[in-house]
Amino acid sequence: MAGKFRAVFLPIARQPRSTALLITGLALAAVSACNTGSVLSLQPAVDVGSQTAAVPQYTGMQRLVPSNPYMTQAAYPRMDEPMSPVEQMPASETDCRQQLKRLDVAYTDLAPIHEGQCGIDYPVNVTAIGSIQMKPAATLTCDMAATFAAWTKNELVPSARWRYFSGVRTIHQGSSYSCRNIAGEGVLSEHGKGNALDVMSIELNNGDDIDVRKPGLFAFRTRGFLNNVRADGCQYFTTVLGPGYNYDHRNHFHFDIKNRKNGYRACR
């Protein structure tokens, strides 16, 4: 065995010292090229780079990762579902609906109405004010609904009890939201904005049905009641027009909340 050992290494030993050193160095270099650890200390190889050999060196999308949190380091989009935008009702509309509830108004919210220059962003459909039915149901802005309900409870009902000793059963209306201009003018009616309501008659619990049309000469009670309706309405609405104003209003009271300069009100 010892003889074989000398036979293998003898040629190297017999070569010049410089040649032997060169051969040894080349052998060590070949081993280290396949290993990131230390040959002498026998440490295991590890990946000291930013990527493993299994992941190619990406360009393009991967460079967007630091500035785009919705991209992963492997350049794939994240699967997080973005929050869907939800249209929220403005605080003023929410507050108004709270007022409708305090006034005991029966209503439903309708989808936005947009018809050219006409429309209501957040319409309500009013079917009753307390025990008083609205026939047919009225489509209005919430502000107009709240104003009309307050007038009904605070003025119309007490006036009916005082004049007729009866409560109000039904309000018969002829027009709420309607896309049209003011008759004879090129100006959009407040009906086209949902800010107006036309009252045709008022039915009482005792069976009386009070027509808004101008009463006869000796209908003193009805005349006094309708005069109260007109006068009291001017404290709530910016426009109150009725029989005697013009031919178009001969058979109904028109109420609206048109916004005018300097707080001007039209009561006729």
Contacts in CASP RR format, 6 or more apart in sequence:
PFRMAT RR
TARGET T0000
AUTHOR 0000-0000-0000
METHOD contacts of the structure
MODEL  1
MAGKFRAVFLPIARQPRSTALLITGLALAAVSACNTGSVLSLQPAVDVGS
QTAAVPQYTGMQRLVPSNPYMTQAAYPRMDEPMSPVEQMPASETDCRQQL
KRLDVAYTDLAPIHEGQCGIDYPVNVTAIGSIQMKPAATLTCDMAATFAA
WTKNELVPSARWRYFSGVRTIHQGSSYSCRNIAGEGVLSEHGKGNALDVM
SIELNNGDDIDVRKPGLFAFRTRGFLNNVRADGCQYFTTVLGPGYNYDHR
NHFHFDIKNRKNGYRACR
12 20 0 8 1.000
12 23 0 8 1.000
13 20 0 8 1.000
28 39 0 8 1.000
31 39 0 8 1.000
32 39 0 8 1.000
35 45 0 8 1.000
36 45 0 8 1.000
36 46 0 8 1.000
36 47 0 8 1.000
36 48 0 8 1.000
37 43 0 8 1.000
37 44 0 8 1.000
37 45 0 8 1.000
37 46 0 8 1.000
47 53 0 8 1.000
51 57 0 8 1.000
55 74 0 8 1.000
58 74 0 8 1.000
58 75 0 8 1.000
60 75 0 8 1.000
61 71 0 8 1.000
61 75 0 8 1.000
62 71 0 8 1.000
62 73 0 8 1.000
62 74 0 8 1.000
62 75 0 8 1.000
64 71 0 8 1.000
65 71 0 8 1.000
65 72 0 8 1.000
65 73 0 8 1.000
65 75 0 8 1.000
69 78 0 8 1.000
70 77 0 8 1.000
70 78 0 8 1.000
70 80 0 8 1.000
71 77 0 8 1.000
71 78 0 8 1.000
72 78 0 8 1.000
89 122 0 8 1.000
90 122 0 8 1.000
93 122 0 8 1.000
93 142 0 8 1.000
96 142 0 8 1.000
96 143 0 8 1.000
96 146 0 8 1.000
97 109 0 8 1.000
97 124 0 8 1.000
97 142 0 8 1.000
99 146 0 8 1.000
100 107 0 8 1.000
100 124 0 8 1.000
100 142 0 8 1.000
100 145 0 8 1.000
100 146 0 8 1.000
100 149 0 8 1.000
103 129 0 8 1.000
103 146 0 8 1.000
103 149 0 8 1.000
103 150 0 8 1.000
103 153 0 8 1.000
104 129 0 8 1.000
104 130 0 8 1.000
104 153 0 8 1.000
105 126 0 8 1.000
105 128 0 8 1.000
105 129 0 8 1.000
105 130 0 8 1.000
105 145 0 8 1.000
105 146 0 8 1.000
105 149 0 8 1.000
106 126 0 8 1.000
106 127 0 8 1.000
106 128 0 8 1.000
106 129 0 8 1.000
106 130 0 8 1.000
107 124 0 8 1.000
107 125 0 8 1.000
107 126 0 8 1.000
107 127 0 8 1.000
107 145 0 8 1.000
108 124 0 8 1.000
108 125 0 8 1.000
108 127 0 8 1.000
109 122 0 8 1.000
109 123 0 8 1.000
109 124 0 8 1.000
109 125 0 8 1.000
110 120 0 8 1.000
110 123 0 8 1.000
110 124 0 8 1.000
110 125 0 8 1.000
110 139 0 8 1.000
111 123 0 8 1.000
112 119 0 8 1.000
112 120 0 8 1.000
112 121 0 8 1.000
112 122 0 8 1.000
112 123 0 8 1.000
113 119 0 8 1.000
113 120 0 8 1.000
113 123 0 8 1.000
113 139 0 8 1.000
113 177 0 8 1.000
115 179 0 8 1.000
116 179 0 8 1.000
117 188 0 8 1.000
118 179 0 8 1.000
118 180 0 8 1.000
118 188 0 8 1.000
118 192 0 8 1.000
118 193 0 8 1.000
119 177 0 8 1.000
119 179 0 8 1.000
119 192 0 8 1.000
119 193 0 8 1.000
119 194 0 8 1.000
120 139 0 8 1.000
120 140 0 8 1.000
120 141 0 8 1.000
120 177 0 8 1.000
120 193 0 8 1.000
120 194 0 8 1.000
122 141 0 8 1.000
122 142 0 8 1.000
123 139 0 8 1.000
123 140 0 8 1.000
123 141 0 8 1.000
123 177 0 8 1.000
123 194 0 8 1.000
124 139 0 8 1.000
124 140 0 8 1.000
124 141 0 8 1.000
124 142 0 8 1.000
124 145 0 8 1.000
125 137 0 8 1.000
125 138 0 8 1.000
125 139 0 8 1.000
126 134 0 8 1.000
126 137 0 8 1.000
126 138 0 8 1.000
126 139 0 8 1.000
126 140 0 8 1.000
126 145 0 8 1.000
126 148 0 8 1.000
126 149 0 8 1.000
127 133 0 8 1.000
127 134 0 8 1.000
127 137 0 8 1.000
128 134 0 8 1.000
129 148 0 8 1.000
129 149 0 8 1.000
129 152 0 8 1.000
129 153 0 8 1.000
129 171 0 8 1.000
130 153 0 8 1.000
131 169 0 8 1.000
132 152 0 8 1.000
132 157 0 8 1.000
132 168 0 8 1.000
132 169 0 8 1.000
132 170 0 8 1.000
132 171 0 8 1.000
133 169 0 8 1.000
133 170 0 8 1.000
133 171 0 8 1.000
134 170 0 8 1.000
134 171 0 8 1.000
134 173 0 8 1.000
135 170 0 8 1.000
135 171 0 8 1.000
135 172 0 8 1.000
135 173 0 8 1.000
136 173 0 8 1.000
136 174 0 8 1.000
138 145 0 8 1.000
138 173 0 8 1.000
138 176 0 8 1.000
138 177 0 8 1.000
138 197 0 8 1.000
139 176 0 8 1.000
139 177 0 8 1.000
139 194 0 8 1.000
140 148 0 8 1.000
140 176 0 8 1.000
140 177 0 8 1.000
140 194 0 8 1.000
140 195 0 8 1.000
140 197 0 8 1.000
141 193 0 8 1.000
141 194 0 8 1.000
141 195 0 8 1.000
143 195 0 8 1.000
143 257 0 8 1.000
144 194 0 8 1.000
144 195 0 8 1.000
144 196 0 8 1.000
144 197 0 8 1.000
144 256 0 8 1.000
144 257 0 8 1.000
147 236 0 8 1.000
147 237 0 8 1.000
147 257 0 8 1.000
148 197 0 8 1.000
148 236 0 8 1.000
148 255 0 8 1.000
150 236 0 8 1.000
151 232 0 8 1.000
151 233 0 8 1.000
151 235 0 8 1.000
151 236 0 8 1.000
151 237 0 8 1.000
151 255 0 8 1.000
152 168 0 8 1.000
152 171 0 8 1.000
155 228 0 8 1.000
155 229 0 8 1.000
155 232 0 8 1.000
155 233 0 8 1.000
155 235 0 8 1.000
155 236 0 8 1.000
156 168 0 8 1.000
156 202 0 8 1.000
156 229 0 8 1.000
156 232 0 8 1.000
157 167 0 8 1.000
157 168 0 8 1.000
159 225 0 8 1.000
159 228 0 8 1.000
159 229 0 8 1.000
159 232 0 8 1.000
160 166 0 8 1.000
160 167 0 8 1.000
160 168 0 8 1.000
160 202 0 8 1.000
160 204 0 8 1.000
160 225 0 8 1.000
161 167 0 8 1.000
163 221 0 8 1.000
163 224 0 8 1.000
163 225 0 8 1.000
163 228 0 8 1.000
164 204 0 8 1.000
164 206 0 8 1.000
164 208 0 8 1.000
164 221 0 8 1.000
164 225 0 8 1.000
165 206 0 8 1.000
166 204 0 8 1.000
166 205 0 8 1.000
166 206 0 8 1.000
166 207 0 8 1.000
166 208 0 8 1.000
167 204 0 8 1.000
167 205 0 8 1.000
167 206 0 8 1.000
168 202 0 8 1.000
168 203 0 8 1.000
168 204 0 8 1.000
168 205 0 8 1.000
169 203 0 8 1.000
169 204 0 8 1.000
169 205 0 8 1.000
169 207 0 8 1.000
170 202 0 8 1.000
170 203 0 8 1.000
171 199 0 8 1.000
171 202 0 8 1.000
171 203 0 8 1.000
172 199 0 8 1.000
172 200 0 8 1.000
172 201 0 8 1.000
172 202 0 8 1.000
172 203 0 8 1.000
173 197 0 8 1.000
173 198 0 8 1.000
173 199 0 8 1.000
173 200 0 8 1.000
174 198 0 8 1.000
174 199 0 8 1.000
174 200 0 8 1.000
174 252 0 8 1.000
175 191 0 8 1.000
175 196 0 8 1.000
175 197 0 8 1.000
175 198 0 8 1.000
176 191 0 8 1.000
176 194 0 8 1.000
176 196 0 8 1.000
176 197 0 8 1.000
176 198 0 8 1.000
177 191 0 8 1.000
177 192 0 8 1.000
177 194 0 8 1.000
178 189 0 8 1.000
178 191 0 8 1.000
178 192 0 8 1.000
179 191 0 8 1.000
179 192 0 8 1.000
180 189 0 8 1.000
180 191 0 8 1.000
180 192 0 8 1.000
181 187 0 8 1.000
181 188 0 8 1.000
181 189 0 8 1.000
182 188 0 8 1.000
182 189 0 8 1.000
183 248 0 8 1.000
189 196 0 8 1.000
190 196 0 8 1.000
190 239 0 8 1.000
190 256 0 8 1.000
190 257 0 8 1.000
190 258 0 8 1.000
191 198 0 8 1.000
191 256 0 8 1.000
195 256 0 8 1.000
195 257 0 8 1.000
195 258 0 8 1.000
196 239 0 8 1.000
196 254 0 8 1.000
196 255 0 8 1.000
196 256 0 8 1.000
196 257 0 8 1.000
196 258 0 8 1.000
197 254 0 8 1.000
197 255 0 8 1.000
197 256 0 8 1.000
198 252 0 8 1.000
198 253 0 8 1.000
198 254 0 8 1.000
198 255 0 8 1.000
199 212 0 8 1.000
199 252 0 8 1.000
199 253 0 8 1.000
199 255 0 8 1.000
200 211 0 8 1.000
200 212 0 8 1.000
200 251 0 8 1.000
200 252 0 8 1.000
201 209 0 8 1.000
201 210 0 8 1.000
201 211 0 8 1.000
201 212 0 8 1.000
202 209 0 8 1.000
202 210 0 8 1.000
202 212 0 8 1.000
203 209 0 8 1.000
203 210 0 8 1.000
204 210 0 8 1.000
210 222 0 8 1.000
210 225 0 8 1.000
210 226 0 8 1.000
211 251 0 8 1.000
212 226 0 8 1.000
212 242 0 8 1.000
212 243 0 8 1.000
212 251 0 8 1.000
212 252 0 8 1.000
212 253 0 8 1.000
213 243 0 8 1.000
213 250 0 8 1.000
213 251 0 8 1.000
214 243 0 8 1.000
214 244 0 8 1.000
214 250 0 8 1.000
215 222 0 8 1.000
215 223 0 8 1.000
215 226 0 8 1.000
216 222 0 8 1.000
216 223 0 8 1.000
226 243 0 8 1.000
229 253 0 8 1.000
230 240 0 8 1.000
230 242 0 8 1.000
230 253 0 8 1.000
230 267 0 8 1.000
231 267 0 8 1.000
233 240 0 8 1.000
233 255 0 8 1.000
233 267 0 8 1.000
234 240 0 8 1.000
234 265 0 8 1.000
234 267 0 8 1.000
236 255 0 8 1.000
237 255 0 8 1.000
237 256 0 8 1.000
237 257 0 8 1.000
237 265 0 8 1.000
238 256 0 8 1.000
238 257 0 8 1.000
238 258 0 8 1.000
238 259 0 8 1.000
238 260 0 8 1.000
238 263 0 8 1.000
238 264 0 8 1.000
238 265 0 8 1.000
238 266 0 8 1.000
239 254 0 8 1.000
239 255 0 8 1.000
239 256 0 8 1.000
239 257 0 8 1.000
239 258 0 8 1.000
239 265 0 8 1.000
239 266 0 8 1.000
239 267 0 8 1.000
240 253 0 8 1.000
240 254 0 8 1.000
240 255 0 8 1.000
240 266 0 8 1.000
240 267 0 8 1.000
240 268 0 8 1.000
241 249 0 8 1.000
241 253 0 8 1.000
241 254 0 8 1.000
241 266 0 8 1.000
241 268 0 8 1.000
242 249 0 8 1.000
242 250 0 8 1.000
242 252 0 8 1.000
242 253 0 8 1.000
242 254 0 8 1.000
242 268 0 8 1.000
243 249 0 8 1.000
243 250 0 8 1.000
243 251 0 8 1.000
243 252 0 8 1.000
244 250 0 8 1.000
244 268 0 8 1.000
245 268 0 8 1.000
END
